[in-house]
Amino acid sequence: MNRFIPLFAIIGIVAAPAAQAGELWRATGLEQPESALFDAANNRIIVSNIVGNPGDADGNGYLSVLSTDGKTVAQHWTDGMDAPKGMAISGGKLYVADITKVRVVDLASGKLVSSITVPNAVFLNDMTSDRSGKVYVTDMLADAIYRIDGDQPELFVRDAALASPNGVFADGSRLIVASWGKGIKPDFSTAEPGGLLSVDLASKAVSPLPGAQKFANLDGVIAIGDTIYATAYMTGTLYRYRAGAAPETLAHFKPGSADIGTDGKSTIFVPLMNEGEVAALTLD
């Protein structure tokens, strides 16, 4: 994600429209919503609000809660953050990426209970949890992914092939990574656009997903079954990808579509960071 929109478009693979996703609702009144995470146990959507520059430790950031029909349940559910972005749930706790720290929130009360400082972190971005409960967080400006096990952070993988990793999603024995691109500049444009990658949880090997390279500055990523969905922040595009095929355009928004979430079935939640909204799309 990036607060500022450059004056040019990133050109890569041209993805022809092949399907449409219907919009169910839009939640409004949010403040630079960067991530929308579905909390299945409590049947709600948790949204991170940056409220300022994504890299500034200004104390303005907070979390909101939405109902599954887009109503605001709590605007300021958790305060006391700087620029919260991606989130993950594990062991009754909510983990939130916040620049160089991971905030830990009690999932039942919304109370901020601790902060985990990630050594050498530069710009923590998206988060996910695997089947064993381990939590992963990308460091977009350091080509790295950290793992948190028992609230202890460790470097999981650092590799130039990650190419500014932004979105991350645990999918069985691998992490799916959405890359922003190589040669990232101060305005968040890149010398080369990003694509979709896979990181094997056992070997830590980084592999490109065939047909999905160098096509966009990718932000959020999720998987539903064997289909991967990813957003391109700069263009506001939502892509759909199936193994071996080229990414397909599924929906268009204004620039600023960020870290998507899903109910794991047929609904995708898209934060529209520059609009202060979250859009719910149905894939049915």
C-alpha positions in Angstrom: 0.0 0.0 0.0 0.9 3.6 -0.4 -0.8 6.8 0.7 0.3 8.7 -2.4 -0.8 7.9 -6.0 1.9 8.4 -8.7 1.1 10.3 -11.9 1.6 7.3 -14.2 0.3 3.8 -14.6 2.4 0.7 -14.2 2.1 -1.4 -17.4 2.7 -5.1 -17.4 0.7 -8.2 -18.5 -2.7 -7.2 -19.9 -5.3 -9.2 -18.2 -8.6 -9.5 -20.1 -11.8 -9.4 -18.2 -13.2 -12.9 -17.9 -15.6 -12.7 -14.9 -17.4 -10.2 -12.8 -17.8 -10.0 -9.0 -21.0 -8.4 -7.7 -20.8 -5.8 -5.0 -22.9 -6.5 -1.9 -22.3 -3.4 0.1 -19.8 -0.7 1.1 -18.9 0.4 4.6 -18.0 4.1 4.8 -16.6 6.5 7.3 -13.3 4.7 7.8 -9.9 6.4 7.8 -7.4 5.0 5.3 -8.5 1.4 5.8 -5.6 -0.9 4.8 -6.7 -4.4 5.8 -10.1 -6.1 6.2 -9.8 -9.4 8.1 -12.8 -11.8 8.5 -13.0 -13.1 12.1 -14.9 -16.4 11.6 -15.3 -17.2 15.3 -17.1 -14.0 15.9 -18.7 -13.5 12.5 -17.4 -10.0 11.9 -14.8 -8.0 9.9 -11.9 -6.3 11.6 -10.5 -3.3 9.7 -7.2 -1.5 10.3 -7.2 2.3 9.9 -3.8 4.0 9.2 -4.9 7.7 9.6 -1.8 9.4 8.3 1.5 8.4 6.6 1.9 4.6 6.5 5.4 4.9 7.8 4.9 7.4 10.7 4.8 6.3 14.3 2.2 9.0 15.1 -0.2 7.1 17.4 -3.2 7.9 15.2 -3.9 4.3 14.0 -6.8 2.2 15.2 -9.0 -0.9 14.5 -12.7 -0.9 13.6 -15.2 -3.7 13.6 -17.9 -4.2 10.9 -20.8 -6.6 10.8 -21.0 -9.0 7.9 -23.6 -6.7 6.3 -21.3 -3.7 6.4 -22.6 -1.9 9.4 -20.1 -0.3 11.8 -20.2 -2.2 15.1 -17.3 -0.2 16.7 -15.4 2.6 15.0 -12.6 2.7 17.6 -12.4 -0.9 18.8 -8.7 -0.8 19.5 -6.7 2.5 19.8 -3.1 3.1 20.5 -1.5 2.1 17.2 0.6 4.0 14.7 -0.1 2.8 11.2 -1.7 -0.6 11.4 -1.8 -2.7 8.3 -2.2 -6.5 7.9 -3.6 -8.8 10.5 -3.8 -12.4 11.5 -5.6 -14.5 14.1 -4.0 -17.2 16.2 -4.8 -18.7 19.6 -7.5 -16.2 20.5 -5.2 -13.3 19.7 -5.2 -10.8 16.9 -1.8 -9.9 15.5 -1.4 -6.5 13.7 1.5 -5.3 11.6 2.5 -1.8 12.8 5.6 -0.4 11.0 8.4 -2.2 13.0 6.2 -3.8 15.6 3.5 -6.4 15.8 0.7 -5.5 18.1 -1.2 -8.2 20.0 -4.8 -7.7 20.7 -7.2 -9.8 22.8 -9.7 -11.0 20.3 -12.6 -11.1 22.8 -12.2 -7.6 24.2 -10.3 -5.6 21.6 -7.8 -4.7 24.3 -4.2 -4.1 23.2 -2.2 -6.4 25.4 1.3 -6.3 24.1 3.7 -5.2 21.3 6.3 -7.4 19.7 9.3 -5.5 18.4 10.7 -7.2 15.3 14.5 -6.8 15.2 15.7 -5.1 12.0 12.2 -4.6 10.6 11.8 -1.7 8.2 8.1 -1.7 7.0 6.0 -4.5 8.2 2.9 -5.0 6.0 0.7 -8.0 5.8 0.2 -11.0 8.1 -1.2 -14.6 8.0 -1.3 -17.6 10.3 -0.7 -21.2 9.3 -2.5 -24.4 10.4 -0.1 -24.9 13.4 -0.8 -21.3 14.7 2.5 -19.8 13.6 2.1 -16.2 12.4 4.0 -14.6 9.5 4.5 -11.0 8.6 6.1 -9.5 5.5 8.7 -6.7 5.5 8.0 -4.9 2.3 11.1 -2.8 2.2 13.5 -5.5 3.3 12.6 -8.4 1.0 11.9 -10.4 4.1 9.2 -12.5 5.9 9.3 -13.0 9.7 7.7 -15.7 11.7 6.2 -15.4 15.2 5.9 -18.5 17.3 4.8 -18.0 20.9 5.2 -14.3 20.5 8.9 -14.7 19.6 9.8 -13.2 16.3 12.4 -14.7 14.0 13.5 -14.1 10.4 11.8 -16.8 8.3 13.2 -15.9 4.9 15.1 -13.0 3.3 15.4 -13.2 -0.5 15.6 -10.7 -3.3 13.3 -12.9 -5.2 10.5 -11.7 -2.9 10.7 -8.4 -4.6 9.1 -6.1 -2.0 6.7 -8.7 -0.5 3.4 -7.1 0.4 0.5 -9.5 0.8 0.9 -13.0 2.3 -1.6 -15.8 2.8 -0.9 -19.2 4.4 -2.2 -21.9 2.0 -1.5 -25.4 3.3 2.2 -26.2 3.1 3.1 -22.8 1.5 2.8 -19.1 1.8 1.3 -17.2 -1.2 3.1 -13.9 -1.5 1.9 -10.8 -3.5 5.0 -8.9 -4.6 5.0 -5.1 -5.1 8.0 -5.3 -7.5 11.7 -4.7 -7.8 13.5 -1.4 -7.5 11.0 0.3 -5.3 11.3 4.1 -5.3 10.4 6.8 -2.7 7.0 7.3 -4.3 6.4 3.5 -4.3 6.6 3.2 -8.0 9.0 0.4 -9.2 11.5 -0.3 -11.9 9.8 -3.6 -12.4 6.2 -4.6 -11.4 5.5 -7.5 -9.0 3.7 -10.8 -9.3 2.6 -13.9 -7.3 5.1 -16.1 -5.5 5.0 -19.3 -3.4 7.2 -19.9 -0.3 7.5 -23.5 0.8 7.0 -23.6 4.6 9.4 -26.6 5.0 12.3 -25.6 2.7 11.7 -21.8 2.6 12.2 -21.9 -1.2 10.8 -19.0 -3.1 9.1 -19.9 -6.4 7.3 -17.7 -9.0 3.7 -18.8 -9.8 3.6 -19.6 -13.5 2.0 -17.0 -15.7 1.7 -14.4 -12.8 4.9 -12.5 -12.9 5.7 -8.8 -13.6 2.2 -7.7 -14.1 1.3 -5.2 -11.3 2.2 -3.6 -8.0 0.4 -6.2 -5.9 -0.9 -5.5 -2.4 -3.4 -8.0 -0.8 -3.7 -11.7 -1.5 -6.0 -14.5 -0.5 -6.9 -18.0 -1.7 -10.3 -19.7 -1.9 -9.8 -23.3 -2.9 -7.5 -23.4 -5.9 -8.1 -19.8 -6.9 -5.9 -16.9 -5.8 -7.2 -13.3 -5.6 -4.9 -10.3 -5.4 -5.3 -6.5 -5.5 -3.1 -4.0 -7.4 -3.0 -0.9 -5.3 -1.9 1.6 -8.0 -4.7 0.7 -10.5 -7.4 -0.4 -8.1 -7.6 -3.8 -9.9 -8.8 -7.0 -8.3 -7.2 -10.0 -10.1 -8.1 -13.7 -10.2 -5.4 -16.3 -10.8 -5.6 -20.0 -11.4 -2.4 -22.2 -11.8 -0.7 -21.9 -15.1 -3.1 -19.2 -16.5 -2.6 -15.5 -16.8 -4.2 -13.3 -14.1 -7.8 -12.2 -15.0 -9.3 -8.9 -14.1 -12.3 -9.5 -11.8 -13.1 -5.9 -10.6 -11.9 -2.3 -10.9 -11.9 0.3 -8.2 -10.2 3.6 -7.8 -6.5 3.4 -6.9 -6.0 2.3 -3.3 -7.4 -1.2 -3.2 -5.3 -2.8 -0.4 -5.2 -5.9 1.8 -8.2 -8.1 1.0 -9.9 -10.5 3.3 -12.4 -13.4 2.7 -15.0 -15.5 4.5 -13.3 -18.4 2.8 -16.4 -19.2 0.8 -17.7 -16.7 -1.7 -17.2 -13.2 -0.3 -14.2 -10.9 -0.6 -13.7 -7.8 1.5 -11.7 -5.0 -0.3 -10.4 -2.0 1.7 -10.4 1.1 -0.5 -7.8 3.0 1.3 -8.1 6.4 -0.4 -11.9 6.3 -0.3 -12.2 5.5 3.4 -14.4 2.5 2.5 -14.5 -1.3 2.5 -16.4 -3.0 -0.3 -17.8 -6.6 -0.1 -17.9 -8.6 -3.3 -19.7 -11.8 -4.0 -18.2 -14.4 -6.3 -21.4 -16.3 -6.8 
